[in-house]
């Protein structure tokens, strides 16, 4: 199972712009309503199928259960740079940090029910 999947590339200036799929782990924590973020992810995504063809069944199961979030990004290379692998890994880590923060905000109250009566 991989965290980073590189798809097709297209010429972009001097380099190539690649479409890349990141599989970001969803934290196994519970929100204010007692709903796990993973359960909230499943509720939020109408379709958990991967954009990848021939995805590993273990990865697909983790997407279906909300353990993984699939994020598609663009990664640009340049022929003068020799650090593409390191830059791609750094982009993954930045994306992971940003999304995990967003999960906390986005799913904070998912599943909460209140009564308007006082």
N, C-alpha and C positions, 0 to 999 in steps of 0.2 A: 504494500500500500504506500502510495507516494503522496506528498503534500502539494507538489507542484507538477502540473501537466502542461507541456508546451504543445500548442496546436499549430496552425498554419501561420506563415509570415508573409508579409507583403512589403515591397520596397517602399521606404519612407526616407526621402532625401538620400543621404549617403549610406544609411543603414537599413535595417529591416525592423518592421513593427510586428511583433508576434502577439497573437492572442494566446493568453495563458490562463489556465484554470487553477485556482488555489483551493485546496480543501482545508478549511479553517475549523479547528475544534471548538465546539460550543461548550462553555463551562457547565459543569454539572452542579449548578447552584439553584436555589429556589428563590422566587421573587416574593413581593409583598403579599401576594394572594395564595402563596403556597404552591405555585405552579413552577415546575422546573423550566429553565430557559430552553432545554432541549424539547420539552413538550410544547412550549410556546412557539419554537421554530417550526415544528410540524404543523401547528395550527395556522401559522402565518403563511406558509408556503403551500399553495394549492397543488403544486406539482414538485415532487422531490426528485424526479428523474434527472440524472446527470446530463450535461451537454456532451460529455465524452461518449464516444462509441466504444463498445467493448469494455466498459468499466468493470473492474473487479467486483465480484458479488459482495465481498466484505465491505468495500467502500460504499457500494450502493445501499447496503443494509444500514450503514452508519448515516448516510444521507436521509434514508427513510425514517430512522428513529430520532433524527435531530441531533445526533452526536457530532455531525459535520455540517458545515455551511459551505456551499460552493459559490465562489466569487470569481467572475471572469474579468480579467484586467488586460491592459495592453503594456507590453514591455518592448522598449526600443533599444536596438543595438547600434553601434557605430563601429566601422572598421578600424578606427584608430584606437579603440578601447580594447583591452585584453582581460577585463575583469567582469565579463557578463555574468558568469555563474555567481560570483559574490554579490553583484548588484541585484540579481534576481532573487537570491536568498534574502537580502536585506529588504527588498520590496515585499516579499512574503511576510517577514517579521513585522514590518510597518503596517501592512494590511491586517494582519492578525491582531495586533495591538489595538488598532483603530476599531475593527469590527467587534472585538470583545468588549470594548468600552461602549460601543453603540448597542450591543445586546442588552447591557445593563440598563441603558436608558429606554430602549425600544420596548423591552419586555417587562419593565418594572412592575406594571400593574395588570398585565395580561391575565385574564381569568378572574379578576376581582369583581365581586358583586356586592352592592350596597343597597340599603333601603333608604328612600328619601324621607321616610316618616321619622319624626323626632320623638 
